Amino acid sequence: MARRCCRATSRSTAKIYAKLRESFISTIFLFVCLLFPFTTKAGLYTASDQIVILTPDNVDSVLVNSTAAMVVEFYASWCGHCIAFSPVWKSLARDIKEWKPAMDLAAIDCANPVNIPICSGFDVKGYPTLKFFHAYSKADSKGQVFKAFPRDVRGLRHKLIDLMETHKDPWPPACPPLETASKVEIDNFFDTNNVEHLALIFEMSNSYVGREVILDMLQYENLAVRRVLNTEEGLVTKLGVTDFPSCYLYYPIFGIFFQKTCYSVYHCNLGDSVRKMLTCVCVCVCVCHIRSRVYMADLESTLYYSLRVELAAHTVIKGEALSALQEYFTVLVKYFPGRPVVMNLLKSVATWLKDRKDSELSYSSLKDALDNTAEVPNAALPDSVRWVGCQGSKPHFRGYPCGMWTLFHVLTVQAKEAASKDPQEVIQAMRLYVYYFFGCRECATHFENMAMESMSQVGTWITPVLWLWSRHNQVNNRLAGAPSEDPRFPKIQWPPPELCPSCHGVKPTGEHTWQQEEVLAFLHTHFSSEHLLSDYLEEEGQLLSRQKESLVARQNQEAKRGTERRARDTMSELLPGQEEVKEEEEEEEEEDEEEEEGIKAGGPRQPHRKPSVVGLKLRPVQDEIVDLDSFVDHHYKAKALRAAAAMSSRVRTRTLQRQEEPRLRASLEQGTRLGLGLEPVEPDDLLGQRNMLQKRILTGQYMGSEEEGALEMYPRLNKRQWMSLLSVGFSRLDISLCVILYFLSSTCLLAMYLFFKNRLQLRRTKVALP
């Protein structure tokens, strides 16, 4: 009994000691917390956030005469906006931790009574306030205030870069130059810089990629990064740069440049000797291609290819295809989160399609509407393709199919956010567009089969967003390993765990499963309009100016064609029956100098056309008739008047009455039937008849008794009539040349004959000698 009592007493004593020990520790902990209330946390930030906490003791050493630029947030711990902004400031500090040698972030709690004099000294009157302090700032510097600063990490990065470039001398020693490099500097770079590698970032003037890479690579030794604009034609031509932005890594040991575009990482898998260096560049340069983001440039490129390339294959659109096109434009107008300049044009085209009453539509008229020939103000569509997130490792990978899937995902999410009454509105428009217009017909068939199988479920137990996501993964599963798969962007079940870890789950059996609620939340965030990136977009002003230039050029071309058409109509009215002659004259660009001199002297113009002597059929002589009029008017007018008086004794008198005209017309028709190339002429007076007779005489085409009298009128022409009949359209110069050539050839043949005859006689004489 004594032992049991002793044991019971020892146990109760141990419990008492344990309770006393716990109460003592709790008392000590409470006393420490009450004694040192600010040691646990200072304001909204701690040193573990990689942010410098400013106090009266260190403010001068941090901000005055510092070798790095400083960005300070003045906040109040009780301020709701400051509390909401604090996660962004912490994320920014983690994101630019590589910039620390050149730039660092700091914060100070102005709600702390100890810090009130400091905040008042920097003229801080509201919270939160951001101020930028240049390197080597003086003690009286108040800093540069951020006005309307962005509330996201990416925007703040760009803002910090802009402020860093405002530095003058002295420049922060740890920060390399951020300005662009020239070809002369790059050619002599290794002579003046002690580095082993040089990375060149080729980019547009409004891009931040090059400057971000330069700052991100500050802490890497033996590597220098320089940015080159696309306007530096010497380097761009030398290296054959076609994509902007792009990275070229110069490796002096091999003496070559390795190209790495910003949209893929296919050079990161090279040999071990350069893998480490290229991996660093790939990781940094690929900041421009964040696979977890959606680019507006991809969406606008998809619109360009869809409306200007794919629809252009259909010359005429009618029936159900026209209805599908109208629904496609209706959905785009409702849910496409585009820029105002793009949305204005989409709305104008949609209204134009809706107001049309025709049952069919030609693509040429649709193209006019897309080109904004109606001149709707502040409306334009992109006129080129610029893939960013959908850029493949080679030109034939990704691109338009990736852009079309992205566009469909964005439209379904936007329709969900807009609380569309019809859950199938977007996917039905997509289905019809793919069925009637998508270029890959086999792909269109597969999509239609998927729609027929499961589209009826949309709106009941599955949302359009999840339906399209599941169909997309189904297509990825079918195309995995196909020749169309980009080896650098394999077909996976999306989203991968690194983008959405909570979207993936594991069943009790160990199988993978999708957490659809998490997937839906991720899709709404990923494809929301607020999450779209506007990088690499062409400025609206450039789109509008280029569209205006094309419209002006088109109007000028149409005006020129109209002027030419009116000129042709006027000429045809003034000279009926002379169209063929005018066309031949337009095709003749040069004329013989002799002919021009003859025209200036008043002589007849000789025809350029080759004569047709087969069957002695003469070509139409419209040119000769027109030219001989001027010939007769200039040379034979006086002679014709004198000969008209002498004609009365030899040829019966012709009167000016209209009753004689039928006989003259009959003679002309007779000449036409004989194949002489004569055309009926209706003279109005005696001079007209005489001119007609002179023309017929000059062309050597008269027959009958009346023509004999006319030949007596012009004895000079009668003597040379035989030459006109023999020439059959040849000029006098041609005949003279033929005669001269005939004479020369005869002389040459005669000389050759005499030469060989004498030579033969000499040979016979030599043979006969003993």
C-alpha positions in Angstrom: 0.0 0.0 0.0 2.9 2.4 0.8 4.5 1.8 -2.5 1.3 2.5 -4.4 0.7 5.7 -2.5 4.2 6.9 -3.2 3.8 6.2 -6.9 0.5 8.1 -7.0 2.1 11.0 -5.3 5.0 11.2 -7.7 2.7 11.1 -10.7 0.6 14.0 -9.5 3.7 16.0 -8.7 5.0 15.5 -12.3 1.8 16.8 -13.7 1.9 19.9 -11.5 5.5 20.7 -12.6 4.5 20.3 -16.3 1.6 22.8 -16.0 3.8 25.2 -14.1 6.4 25.0 -16.9 3.9 25.7 -19.7 2.4 28.6 -17.9 5.8 30.1 -17.3 6.8 29.8 -21.0 3.5 31.5 -22.0 4.1 34.3 -19.6 7.6 34.9 -20.9 6.3 34.9 -24.6 3.5 37.4 -23.7 6.0 39.6 -21.9 8.4 39.7 -24.9 5.6 40.5 -27.3 4.4 43.4 -25.2 7.9 44.7 -24.6 8.9 44.6 -28.3 5.8 45.2 -30.3 7.5 46.1 -33.6 10.1 43.3 -33.9 7.7 40.8 -35.4 6.7 42.9 -38.5 7.4 46.4 -39.6 4.5 47.8 -41.6 3.4 45.8 -44.7 6.9 44.6 -45.7 9.8 42.7 -44.2 13.3 42.1 -45.2 12.4 38.7 -46.6 10.4 40.4 -49.3 13.6 41.6 -50.9 12.6 45.2 -50.2 14.8 47.7 -48.3 12.9 48.9 -45.3 13.7 52.6 -44.8 14.1 54.0 -41.3 15.5 57.3 -39.9 18.8 55.5 -39.4 19.4 54.3 -43.0 17.5 56.6 -45.2 20.5 58.8 -46.0 22.8 55.9 -46.7 20.3 54.3 -49.0 19.1 57.2 -51.0 22.0 59.7 -51.0 25.0 59.2 -53.3 24.0 55.6 -54.0 25.6 53.7 -56.9 22.2 52.2 -57.8 18.9 53.8 -58.7 16.2 53.5 -56.0 12.4 53.3 -56.2 10.7 54.0 -52.9 7.0 53.4 -52.0 5.7 55.8 -49.3 2.7 54.2 -47.8 0.5 54.1 -44.7 -0.2 50.7 -43.1 -3.8 51.7 -42.4 -4.4 52.7 -46.1 -6.7 50.2 -47.9 -5.1 51.0 -51.3 -1.7 50.5 -49.9 -2.7 47.1 -48.5 -4.1 46.1 -51.9 -1.0 47.3 -53.7 1.5 45.6 -51.4 1.3 42.2 -53.2 2.2 43.8 -56.5 5.2 45.6 -55.0 6.4 42.3 -53.5 6.0 40.5 -56.8 7.9 43.3 -58.6 10.7 43.0 -56.1 11.0 39.3 -56.8 10.7 39.8 -60.5 13.5 42.3 -60.8 15.8 40.8 -58.3 18.5 40.4 -61.1 18.4 44.2 -61.5 19.7 44.9 -58.0 23.2 46.0 -58.9 21.6 48.8 -61.0 18.2 49.3 -59.3 16.5 48.4 -56.1 13.2 48.8 -54.4 12.5 50.3 -50.9 9.5 51.1 -48.8 8.7 53.3 -45.8 5.6 53.3 -43.5 4.5 56.9 -43.1 1.9 55.8 -40.5 4.8 55.1 -38.0 5.3 58.2 -35.9 9.1 57.8 -36.2 8.9 58.0 -40.0 6.6 61.1 -40.2 9.5 63.6 -40.5 11.0 61.6 -43.4 7.8 61.5 -45.3 7.2 65.2 -44.7 10.7 66.0 -45.9 10.0 64.3 -49.2 6.7 66.2 -49.7 4.6 63.1 -49.5 0.9 64.0 -49.0 -0.9 60.9 -50.3 -0.6 57.2 -50.2 0.7 55.2 -51.9 3.3 57.4 -53.5 6.2 56.1 -55.7 9.3 58.1 -56.2 12.4 57.4 -58.3 15.8 58.4 -57.1 18.6 58.5 -59.6 22.0 57.1 -58.8 24.3 59.5 -57.0 21.3 61.6 -55.8 22.2 64.5 -53.6 20.9 65.1 -50.1 18.4 67.7 -51.2 16.8 65.5 -53.9 13.1 65.0 -53.5 12.9 62.2 -56.1 10.8 61.9 -59.2 7.1 61.1 -58.6 5.3 58.4 -60.5 2.2 59.8 -61.9 -0.7 57.4 -62.7 1.6 54.5 -62.3 0.4 51.0 -63.5 -0.8 48.5 -61.0 0.7 45.4 -62.6 4.2 44.0 -62.6 4.7 44.2 -66.4 3.7 47.8 -66.6 5.9 48.8 -63.6 8.9 47.1 -65.3 8.4 49.2 -68.4 7.9 52.3 -66.2 11.2 51.6 -64.4 13.0 51.2 -67.7 11.8 54.5 -68.9 12.9 56.2 -65.7 16.3 54.4 -65.9 16.9 55.8 -69.4 16.4 59.4 -68.0 19.8 59.0 -66.3 22.4 61.4 -67.3 26.0 61.5 -66.2 26.9 59.8 -63.9 25.3 56.6 -65.2 24.9 53.7 -62.7 28.2 51.8 -62.9 26.5 48.3 -62.7 24.0 49.1 -65.5 25.1 48.4 -69.1 24.0 50.9 -71.8 20.4 50.6 -72.7 20.6 52.5 -76.0 20.7 50.7 -79.4 24.0 49.5 -80.9 25.2 50.2 -84.5 27.0 48.0 -86.9 30.3 49.8 -86.3 30.1 49.2 -82.6 29.3 45.5 -83.1 32.1 44.9 -85.6 34.7 46.2 -83.0 32.9 45.0 -79.9 35.4 42.3 -78.8 38.3 44.7 -79.3 37.0 47.1 -76.7 35.1 44.7 -74.3 36.5 41.9 -72.3 33.6 39.4 -72.6 33.4 35.9 -74.1 29.9 36.1 -75.6 27.7 38.8 -77.1 23.9 38.5 -77.5 22.2 40.8 -80.0 18.5 41.5 -79.5 16.9 42.6 -82.8 13.6 44.4 -82.1 11.2 47.2 -83.1 11.6 50.7 -81.7 8.6 50.3 -79.3 9.7 47.0 -77.9 11.0 46.6 -74.3 12.4 43.1 -74.8 16.0 44.1 -75.4 16.2 46.4 -72.4 14.5 43.9 -70.1 17.0 41.2 -71.2 19.9 43.6 -70.7 18.8 44.2 -67.1 17.9 40.5 -66.5 21.4 39.4 -67.5 23.3 41.8 -65.2 24.5 39.1 -62.9 25.9 36.8 -65.6 29.6 37.2 -66.2 31.3 37.0 -69.6 28.1 37.8 -71.4 27.1 41.2 -72.9 23.7 42.0 -74.3 23.0 44.7 -76.8 19.8 45.8 -78.6 19.7 46.5 -82.3 16.7 48.1 -84.0 15.2 46.8 -87.2 16.2 50.0 -88.9 19.9 49.1 -88.6 20.0 47.7 -92.2 23.7 46.8 -92.2 23.4 44.2 -89.3 19.9 43.1 -90.3 21.0 42.3 -93.9 24.3 40.8 -92.8 22.6 38.3 -90.4 19.5 37.8 -92.5 17.1 38.8 -89.7 13.5 38.4 -90.6 11.7 38.1 -87.3 11.5 40.9 -84.7 12.3 40.4 -81.8 15.0 37.9 -82.3 18.2 37.0 -80.5 21.6 36.2 -82.1 24.3 34.9 -79.8 27.8 35.4 -81.0 30.2 32.7 -79.8 33.8 33.8 -80.6 35.4 30.3 -80.2 33.3 29.0 -83.1 33.1 32.4 -84.8 29.4 32.1 -85.6 26.1 33.5 -84.7 23.3 31.3 -83.4 19.8 32.6 -84.1 17.1 32.2 -81.5 13.8 33.8 -82.2 11.8 35.1 -79.3 9.0 32.7 -79.9 10.8 29.3 -79.5 13.6 27.7 -77.6 15.0 25.3 -80.2 18.6 26.4 -79.8 18.6 25.5 -76.1 19.3 21.9 -77.0 22.7 22.3 -78.6 25.9 20.7 -77.4 27.3 20.9 -73.9 29.9 23.4 -74.8 27.4 26.1 -75.5 24.3 24.8 -73.7 24.8 26.7 -70.5 25.2 30.0 -72.2 22.4 29.5 -74.7 20.1 28.4 -71.9 20.6 31.6 -70.1 19.9 33.6 -73.2 16.9 31.5 -74.0 15.4 31.9 -70.6 15.7 35.6 -70.6 14.9 36.3 -74.3 11.8 34.2 -74.1 10.3 36.7 -71.8 8.5 38.0 -74.9 6.9 34.6 -75.4 5.0 33.7 -72.2 3.0 30.6 -73.0 0.6 31.4 -70.2 -0.5 34.6 -71.9 -2.7 35.5 -74.9 -1.5 38.1 -77.4 -3.9 40.4 -79.2 -1.4 40.3 -82.2 -2.3 36.6 -82.6 -6.1 37.4 -82.6 -5.8 40.2 -85.2 -3.5 38.0 -87.4 -6.2 35.3 -87.2 -8.8 37.8 -88.4 -6.6 38.9 -91.2 -6.0 35.4 -92.5 -9.6 34.4 -92.0 -11.2 37.4 -93.7 -8.6 38.3 -96.3 -7.1 34.9 -97.3 -9.4 32.1 -96.4 -12.6 33.7 -97.5 -10.9 34.9 -100.7 -10.9 31.3 -101.9 -14.7 31.6 -102.3 -15.5 33.8 -105.3 -19.2 33.7 -104.7 -20.8 33.1 -101.3 -24.5 32.2 -101.2 -27.1 30.2 -99.5 -26.3 28.6 -96.1 -22.6 29.7 -96.5 -23.7 33.3 -96.6 -25.8 32.9 -93.5 -22.8 31.3 -91.8 -20.7 34.3 -92.7 -23.3 36.7 -91.3 -23.4 34.8 -88.0 -19.6 34.8 -87.8 -19.5 38.6 -88.1 -22.3 38.9 -85.6 -20.4 36.9 -83.0 -17.2 38.9 -83.7 -19.0 42.2 -83.2 -20.5 41.0 -80.0 -17.6 39.3 -78.3 -14.3 40.1 -79.9 -12.3 42.2 -77.4 -10.5 44.2 -80.1 -9.2 47.7 -80.4 -11.6 50.5 -81.3 -10.2 50.8 -84.8 -10.8 47.1 -85.5 -14.2 47.0 -83.9 -15.4 49.9 -85.9 -14.6 48.1 -89.2 -16.1 44.8 -88.0 -19.3 46.7 -87.1 -19.5 48.4 -90.4 -19.0 45.2 -92.4 -21.6 43.3 -90.2 -24.2 46.1 -90.8 -23.4 46.1 -94.5 -24.0 42.3 -94.7 -27.2 42.5 -92.7 -28.7 45.2 -94.9 -27.9 43.3 -98.2 -31.0 41.8 -99.8 -29.2 39.7 -102.4 -29.1 36.0 -102.1 -25.4 35.8 -103.0 -22.3 37.7 -102.3 -19.1 38.1 -104.4 -15.9 38.3 -102.4 -14.8 41.3 -104.4 -17.6 43.3 -102.9 -16.8 41.9 -99.4 -13.1 42.9 -100.0 -14.2 46.4 -100.8 -16.0 46.5 -97.4 -13.0 45.1 -95.6 -10.8 47.7 -97.3 -13.2 50.4 -96.0 -14.0 51.9 -99.4 -17.0 53.5 -97.7 -14.4 55.5 -95.7 -15.9 54.8 -92.2 -14.0 57.1 -89.9 -11.4 55.5 -87.5 -11.9 52.0 -88.9 -9.3 49.6 -90.3 -8.2 45.9 -90.2 -4.6 44.7 -90.1 -3.2 44.0 -93.5 -0.5 41.6 -92.5 0.2 38.6 -90.2 2.3 38.9 -87.0 2.3 35.7 -84.9 3.7 36.0 -81.4 2.3 33.3 -79.0 1.4 31.2 -82.0 4.8 31.5 -83.7 6.2 28.0 -84.5 9.8 26.9 -84.7 9.4 26.7 -88.5 7.1 28.7 -90.8 4.7 25.8 -91.5 4.1 25.0 -87.8 1.4 26.4 -85.6 0.4 29.9 -86.9 -3.2 30.1 -88.2 -4.6 26.9 -86.6 -3.3 28.0 -83.2 -4.7 31.4 -83.8 -8.1 30.1 -84.7 -8.3 27.9 -81.5 -7.2 30.9 -79.4 -9.9 33.1 -81.1 -12.6 30.5 -80.4 -11.5 30.2 -76.7 -11.6 34.0 -76.3 -15.0 34.3 -77.9 -16.5 31.6 -75.6 -15.1 33.2 -72.5 -16.3 36.7 -73.5 -19.8 35.3 -74.2 -19.8 33.7 -70.8 -18.8 37.0 -69.1 -21.4 38.9 -71.1 -24.1 36.4 -69.9 -25.2 35.4 -73.4 -28.8 34.1 -73.5 -28.0 31.5 -76.1 -25.2 29.2 -74.7 -24.6 27.7 -78.2 -24.4 31.1 -80.0 -20.6 31.2 -80.3 -19.8 27.5 -80.8 -22.6 27.3 -83.4 -21.1 30.2 -85.4 -17.7 28.5 -85.1 -19.1 25.2 -86.3 -20.7 26.8 -89.4 -17.6 28.8 -90.2 -15.3 25.7 -90.0 -17.8 23.6 -92.0 -18.1 26.1 -94.9 -14.8 28.0 -95.0 -12.0 26.4 -93.1 -9.2 25.5 -95.5 -8.3 22.1 -94.1 -11.3 20.1 -95.2 -10.3 17.0 -93.3 -10.0 19.1 -90.1 -13.5 20.6 -90.8 -14.9 17.1 -91.1 -13.4 16.0 -87.8 -14.7 19.1 -86.1 -18.2 18.6 -87.5 -18.2 15.0 -86.3 -17.2 16.1 -82.8 -20.0 18.7 -82.9 -22.6 16.2 -83.9 -21.6 13.9 -81.1 -21.6 16.2 -78.1 -22.9 19.7 -79.0 -26.4 18.8 -77.8 -24.9 18.6 -74.3 -23.9 22.3 -74.3 -26.2 24.3 -72.2 -27.4 21.4 -70.1 -24.7 20.1 -67.9 -21.6 21.5 -69.7 -20.7 25.1 -70.5 -19.5 26.2 -74.0 -16.1 27.1 -72.4 -15.5 23.6 -71.0 -16.9 21.9 -74.2 -14.4 23.7 -76.4 -11.6 23.0 -74.0 -12.4 19.3 -73.9 -12.7 19.2 -77.8 -9.3 21.0 -78.1 -7.6 18.4 -75.8 -9.3 15.6 -77.8 -7.7 17.1 -81.0 -4.4 17.4 -79.3 -4.5 13.7 -78.3 -5.4 12.7 -81.9 -2.6 14.8 -83.5 0.2 14.0 -80.9 3.1 12.6 -82.9 1.7 13.6 -86.3 3.9 15.3 -88.9 2.1 18.6 -88.3 3.2 18.6 -84.6 5.8 21.2 -83.8 8.6 19.4 -82.0 9.2 22.4 -79.8 5.5 22.7 -78.9 4.2 19.2 -78.5 0.5 18.4 -78.4 -0.2 18.0 -74.7 -3.3 17.9 -72.5 -3.7 21.6 -71.7 -3.3 23.3 -69.3 -0.1 21.6 -68.0 0.6 21.4 -64.3 3.1 24.2 -64.3 0.3 26.6 -65.5 -2.5 25.3 -63.3 -1.5 22.8 -60.6 -5.0 22.9 -59.1 -6.6 21.8 -62.3 -5.1 18.3 -62.0 -6.1 15.6 -59.5 -5.6 12.0 -58.8 -8.3 9.4 -58.3 -8.1 6.8 -55.5 -7.1 4.3 -58.1 -4.1 6.5 -59.0 -5.5 7.7 -62.4 -5.3 11.3 -63.4 -8.5 13.4 -63.3 -9.4 17.0 -64.2 -10.8 19.3 -61.6 -13.3 21.0 -63.9 -14.2 23.8 -61.5 -10.6 24.8 -61.3 -10.2 24.4 -65.1 -13.2 26.7 -65.7 -11.8 29.3 -63.4 -8.4 29.1 -65.1 -9.9 29.4 -68.6 -11.9 32.5 -67.5 -8.7 34.1 -66.2 -6.4 33.0 -69.1 -8.7 34.1 -72.0 -10.2 37.2 -70.3 -9.9 40.6 -72.0 -8.0 41.9 -69.0 -5.4 39.2 -69.5 -4.6 39.9 -73.2 -1.3 41.4 -74.0 -1.1 44.2 -76.5 2.6 43.8 -77.2 3.9 43.8 -80.9 0.7 45.4 -82.1 1.0 47.9 -84.9 -0.1 51.4 -83.9 -3.6 52.4 -85.0 -2.3 55.6 -86.7 -0.1 53.5 -89.0 -3.0 51.2 -89.9 -5.2 54.2 -90.7 -2.5 56.0 -92.7 -1.6 52.9 -94.8 -5.3 52.2 -95.5 -5.8 55.8 -96.6 -2.8 55.6 -98.9 -4.2 52.4 -100.5 -7.6 54.0 -101.0 -6.1 57.1 -102.6 -4.1 54.9 -105.0 -7.1 52.9 -105.8 -9.2 56.0 -106.6 -6.5 57.4 -108.8 -6.3 54.2 -110.7 -10.0 54.1 -111.3 -10.0 57.7 -112.3 -7.3 57.0 -114.8 -9.2 54.1 -116.3 -12.4 56.2 -116.5 -10.5 58.9 -118.4 -9.0 56.4 -120.9 -12.5 54.9 -121.4 -14.1 58.3 -122.1 -11.3 59.1 -124.5 -11.8 55.9 -126.4 -15.6 56.5 -126.6 -15.0 60.1 -127.8 -12.6 58.9 -130.6 -15.1 56.2 -131.6 -17.8 58.8 -132.0 -15.6 61.2 -134.0 -14.1 58.5 -136.3 -16.7 55.8 -136.8 -15.3 52.7 -138.3 -11.7 53.6 -137.4 -11.4 51.6 -134.1 -9.1 49.0 -135.6 -6.9 51.6 -137.1 -6.5 53.4 -133.8 -5.6 50.3 -132.0 -2.9 49.5 -134.5 -1.6 53.1 -134.1 -1.4 52.8 -130.3 0.7 49.6 -130.6 3.2 51.2 -132.9 5.6 53.0 -130.5 8.2 54.2 -133.1 7.9 55.4 -136.7 10.5 55.7 -139.5 12.3 59.0 -139.6 11.6 59.3 -143.3 7.9 58.8 -142.8 7.8 61.6 -140.1 9.7 63.9 -142.5 7.3 63.0 -145.2 4.3 63.9 -143.0 5.9 67.2 -142.0 6.4 68.0 -145.7 2.9 67.1 -146.5 3.6 63.8 -148.3 1.7 60.5 -147.8 2.6 58.2 -144.9 3.8 54.8 -145.9 2.2 51.8 -144.1 4.3 49.8 -141.6 2.3 46.6 -142.1 3.8 43.8 -144.1 2.1 43.3 -147.4 0.0 40.3 -148.1 0.6 39.0 -151.7 -1.1 35.7 -151.4 -4.0 35.8 -153.9 -3.2 39.5 -154.5 -5.6 40.5 -151.7 -4.8 43.9 -150.5 -5.2 44.9 -146.8 -7.8 47.5 -145.9 -6.6 50.9 -146.9 -8.1 53.0 -144.2 -4.7 54.5 -143.3 -4.0 55.2 -146.9 -7.3 57.0 -147.4 -6.8 59.2 -144.4 -3.2 60.0 -145.3 -3.9 60.6 -148.9 -6.5 63.2 -148.0 -3.8 65.3 -146.5 -1.5 64.4 -149.4 -4.0 65.6 -152.0 -4.9 68.7 -150.0 -1.3 69.7 -149.8 0.1 68.9 -153.3 -2.7 68.4 -155.8 -5.4 70.8 -154.8 -4.4 73.4 -157.4 -3.8 70.8 -160.1 -7.1 69.1 -159.4 -9.0 72.4 -159.8 -7.2 73.1 -163.1 -7.8 69.6 -164.4 -11.5 69.8 -163.5 -12.1 72.4 -166.3 -10.3 70.4 -169.0 -12.2 67.2 -168.1 -15.4 68.3 -169.7 -14.2 67.5 -173.3 -13.0 64.0 -172.5 -15.2 62.8 -169.7 -18.8 63.6 -169.2 -19.5 66.3 -166.8 -20.3 65.3 -163.3 -22.8 67.5 -161.5 -23.2 68.2 -157.8 -26.7 66.9 -157.6 -27.5 64.0 -155.3 -28.9 62.0 -158.2 -25.4 61.2 -159.4 -24.3 59.8 -156.1 -25.9 56.3 -156.5 -23.8 55.8 -159.7 -20.6 56.7 -157.9 -21.6 54.5 -154.9 -22.3 51.6 -157.3 -18.9 51.9 -158.8 -17.3 51.8 -155.4 -19.3 48.8 -154.4 -18.2 47.1 -157.6 -14.5 47.8 -156.7 -15.1 46.3 -153.2 -16.6 43.2 -154.6 -13.6 42.7 -156.8 -11.4 42.5 -153.7 -9.5 45.8 -154.3 -10.0 47.0 -150.7 -12.1 50.0 -151.7 -14.5 51.4 -149.1 -17.7 53.3 -150.0 -17.3 57.1 -149.8 -20.2 59.5 -149.9 -18.9 62.8 -151.4 -20.9 65.9 -150.7 -19.4 68.0 -153.4 -17.2 68.0 -156.5 -14.1 68.4 -154.4 -15.0 65.3 -152.5 -15.5 63.3 -155.7 -12.1 64.6 -157.0 -10.4 63.7 -153.8 -11.9 60.2 -154.0 -10.7 59.8 -157.5 -7.2 61.0 -156.6 -7.0 58.4 -153.8 -8.0 55.6 -156.0 -5.5 56.6 -158.6 -2.7 56.9 -156.1 -3.4 53.4 -154.8 -3.5 51.9 -158.3 -6.9 50.4 -158.0 -9.0 52.0 -160.8 -10.8 49.9 -163.4 -13.3 50.7 -166.2 -13.9 53.6 -168.5 -14.4 56.2 -165.9 -11.0 55.5 -164.4 -9.3 56.1 -167.8 -10.6 59.6 -167.8 -9.3 60.1 -164.3 -5.9 58.8 -165.4 -5.7 61.4 -168.2 -6.3 64.1 -165.5 -3.0 63.1 -163.8 -0.4 62.0 -166.4 2.4 61.9 -163.8 0.5 59.4 -161.7 -0.4 57.4 -164.8 3.3 56.9 -165.7 3.9 55.4 -162.3 0.8 53.4 -162.0 2.7 50.3 -162.9 4.9 50.8 -159.9 1.9 51.0 -157.5 0.5 47.8 -159.0 3.8 45.9 -158.7 4.6 47.2 -155.3 1.4 45.8 -153.7 2.0 47.9 -150.6 5.9 48.1 -150.8 7.4 51.6 -150.5 9.7 53.1 -153.0 12.6 52.8 -150.7 12.0 49.0 -150.4 11.9 48.6 -154.2 15.1 50.7 -154.6 16.9 48.6 -152.1 15.7 45.4 -153.8 17.1 46.7 -157.2 20.4 47.7 -155.6 20.8 44.3 -153.9 19.9 42.5 -157.1 22.5 44.4 -159.0 25.2 43.8 -156.3 24.4 40.1 -156.1 24.6 39.8 -159.9 27.9 41.6 -159.9 29.3 39.4 -157.2 28.2 36.2 -158.9 29.8 37.4 -162.2 33.0 38.1 -160.3 33.0 34.7 -158.7 32.4 33.1 -162.0 35.3 34.8 -163.6 37.6 34.1 -160.7 37.0 30.4 -160.6 37.1 30.1 -164.4 40.6 31.7 -164.5 41.8 29.5 -161.7 40.6 26.4 -163.4 42.5 27.4 -166.6 45.7 27.9 -164.6 45.4 24.5 -163.1 44.9 22.9 -166.4 48.0 24.7 -167.7 50.2 23.5 -164.9 49.0 19.9 -165.4 49.8 20.1 -169.1 53.4 21.2 -168.5 56.1 18.4 -168.7 
